[in-house]
Amino acid sequence: MTTRQDCEALDAQDPLARLRGLFALPAGTIYLDGNSLGVLPAATAARLQDVVTREWGEDLITSWNKAGWMQRPQLVGDKIGRLIGARPGETLAVDSTSINLYKVLSAALEIVKRDAAPGRRVIVSERQNFPTDLYIAESLAAQHDFSLKLVEPDEIAAKIDERLAVLMLTQVNYRSGRVHDMATVTRAAHAAGALTVWDLAHSAGAIAVDLNGAEADFAVGCGYKYLNGGPGAPAFLWVHRRHLDRMDREQLWQPLSGWMGHAAPFEFGSAYRPAAGITRFACGTPSAIALAALDCGVETVLAAEPLGGMAALRRKSLALTNLFIRLVEARCAGHGLELVTPRDESIRGSQVSFARAEGGYAIVQALIERGVIGDFRAPDVLRFGFTPLYLRFVDVWDAVEHLRDVLETAQWREERFNVKAAVT
Amino acid sequence: MTTRQDCEALDAQDPLARLRGLFALPAGTIYLDGNSLGVLPAATAARLQDVVTREWGEDLITSWNKAGWMQRPQLVGDKIGRLIGARPGETLAVDSTSINLYKVLSAALEIVKRDAAPGRRVIVSERQNFPTDLYIAESLAAQHDFSLKLVEPDEIAAKIDERLAVLMLTQVNYRSGRVHDMATVTRAAHAAGALTVWDLAHSAGAIAVDLNGAEADFAVGCGYKYLNGGPGAPAFLWVHRRHLDRMDREQLWQPLSGWMGHAAPFEFGSAYRPAAGITRFACGTPSAIALAALDCGVETVLAAEPLGGMAALRRKSLALTNLFIRLVEARCAGHGLELVTPRDESIRGSQVSFARAEGGYAIVQALIERGVIGDFRAPDVLRFGFTPLYLRFVDVWDAVEHLRDVLETAQWREERFNVKAAVT
């Protein structure tokens, strides 16, 4: 039977333990919501002060060159690329996940239209995919006269056929934490003549991703979850070199053809001519401040590189989630918590979700009052994210003890935990 | 003949003079580039520290509600709305100008397709409009099977006919500073059965704008020029209430249908249902940090409200640009500078541009070395922006003296001023 002392021992042996020092963690908080908003890195505040007071305040317009603001989307993009199996020049940090998905899914549909039989007009995704992805796909399907088919995870394989144009999946499901095998699914899609678009919102910085190894086609992802880039941080997008090269050759556009994606924006020509490579996926002027914060966040993940990188982070992440599952099932037994996240660690992301027929929202609120921050995802999911960069094994122990107490004392039934805020 | 002493006297009498104290102006700089990147407000650095260290660092995910991050696009949008003749609930601060233009121009085209004869398929704009606007229009014209016609300013009237679908203009031209009469042009477009889309990038915070007074249809604008929101700040968009109401009634979408524009994003439903009103024009998760900086910037312009607001700022702006034109023409005569900006102040924005057959780039570089920051717009325009919030009449005098010296000593011919940087 595991004890709190055992957890302390695990922390003492943890080779990644010192990475916790890279963060400005609030005292008295056990933060299990890094999959919604990553913690503030210790370096960010000073970096933003420098960007604001020196780069903007003192150097003003010259900073577009002098401070490298112009190239920041490519530079931060390439740093993120190191975490997801991208080569340099394939990743761009820019705009939001939704907008980036619009760009890459548009590009994918355009390529399908050029190459494929007219009957290939179906976009397949999961019904439980993160909604914004579905909304963007719904918009593009209508515009391009494709149909969007939403299925359950175990129905995907059956939908990979000669009508499939694009398979659009989020690698790690935001509710369940279930992971798709990117290489296997991509291979199947390609064998059927389709393209893949991957959302890495809950993957980048959370699990080992190898986009080139999987021969994936397009990907997008989020900057403010495991990349710790700050609230509403710029997102990223990735495109396989074979598609970038082809877009270069055939002068293909993505539809958000703003000036930052132009081959020569400062010639101020009146006709669009897409930039070569990944830069054609840029659109408007990027936020130098938001990108600096994202850069600091990405650096916290890259700091694990000399300690084993994403493989080491993944090992610790699984140790944390295994421990959490084991402790909850042992110490909170009989309280109606049903594991939603796969028990099989090979298909589990860096989170653990439990469903509960009643009181999920209130239980999360009661935990928050105790300083244990998880979140609730309607209608019935209690979701706990485990960021290996800053979480300790004792945090897992303490979180479970709080959960046990909230359940055993039925504290969650108190009225104040049952008043819903606008955003949950 | 005006002297530096006269300029000092003008500053002493200037009722807006104390607004300069709202900015962290670098010592020794005369900043005539607020139309490219506005100066850092004095309040911004502390505000961002608070957003970063307290709202994000301490309060983490709870700040989406507690600190009002969720409603910031609407809140800052409404503040901007006060500067452009908008009513509450018509303006949203979000994304980039290019992306916002994509949204509103898409909505305009959708409305035209529903209402108008099939022959109405032309988007008209100016050849010298800011390129990103043209690139976005080019993309949408191709997608929707419209044609984009680019004309000179004096050819616009002739293009307002039964084929015109949307007239898309930037109210103040970025090169020349020439202003379109929004009310007159809009009336003519409406009389011909067309809609208008206005880019206010060089208008908002620079000249008095009355979108509702002009009965305009759609507008977008920039947060980092006269609104002082910081490098790559979120932009804004505005939609007339009659179109918002209609989009509500007919459940019309804009194509970037991300979750923040959904009627109930936290229900996590799989089908898109647009939010009511201006919120349907939101897309992905907004940057709380970038919006806080924009908020501080907009507040500097709103600080003029008790001193006469945009009308008072406009009076000072014209006094500054009139003085600059008069001094340059008097003191730099014979040096080949040709006024590009209208001499008629009723159609002049808050900038003055001169064309010069040779050396424009190098002259601007020589001025920058002296601390006089203007910019060069290829192929031949020297552009000087005059932000009445922080510029003094003595700054105008001193800037002209530097320009005179650069020209009379032919300093600009020195080699170091003729090496082009990547971005000019």
Interface residues (C-beta under 8 A of the other chain):
Chain A: A24 P26 T29 Y31 D33 S36 L37 V39 L40 T44 A45 L48 Q49 V52 T53 E55 W56 G57 E58 D59 L60 I61 T62 S63 W64 N65 W69 M70 D95 S96 T97 S98 I99 Y102 R127 Q128 N129 F130 P131 T132 L134 Y135 I136 E138 S139 L140 Q143 L150 Y224 G230 P231 G232 A233 P234 A235 W253 P255 L256 S257 G258 W259 M260 H262 P265 F266 E267 F268 G269 S270 A271 Y272 C283 G284 T285 P286 S287 A288 I289 A290 L291 A293 I368 I373 D375 R377 A378 A421 A422 V423 T424
Chain B: A24 P26 T29 Y31 D33 S36 L37 V39 L40 T44 A45 L48 Q49 V52 T53 E55 W56 G57 E58 L60 I61 T62 S63 W64 N65 W69 M70 D95 S96 T97 S98 I99 Y102 R127 Q128 N129 F130 P131 T132 L134 Y135 I136 E138 S139 L140 Q143 L150 Y224 G230 P231 G232 A233 P234 A235 W253 P255 L256 S257 G258 W259 M260 H262 P265 F266 E267 F268 G269 S270 A271 Y272 C283 G284 T285 P286 S287 A288 I289 A290 L291 A293 I368 I373 D375 R377 A378 A421 A422 V423 T424
